[in-house]
């Protein structure tokens, strides 16, 4: 039983690192400071905090398991706030901050054992980052 639990947690953390890296790939390709490593760390960290809270609450009777999840969201908000900046009247870093927020959500889903949900969310995030980014660029280019 113990070995199966350790193996499951190990696989969850590996999956979080993989999904987080994939999400960070697009940011890395366009030269943003937060890339694959940052996104992988956020995803793994969120998964680990979720796993720890889930494992720590096993057998508890009156504990609110959503507190850890809400604190992860708050912590990621601080990271995101540090990424967003104003530069010559323009706001920069919003997509990276939103991506980090989404990567944390994927990590939390993995930590709760919601593998299909985390897979579909990762695919949607990748589609948004890769396809919508190119589409937005074409729209901006045609408007000028």
QUIVEN-V315911 format. One line per field, one symbol per residue. phi: phi as a letter, one per 40 degrees, with the letter a starting at -180 (. if undefined). A space follows every 10 residues. Layout:
phi = ???
This chain:
phi = .ccccccccd cccccccccc ccccdccccc gcccbccccc ccccccccdc cccccccdgc cbbcccccdc cccccccccc ccccacafgb cbgccccccc cccccccccc dcgccccccc cccccccccc cccccccccc cccc
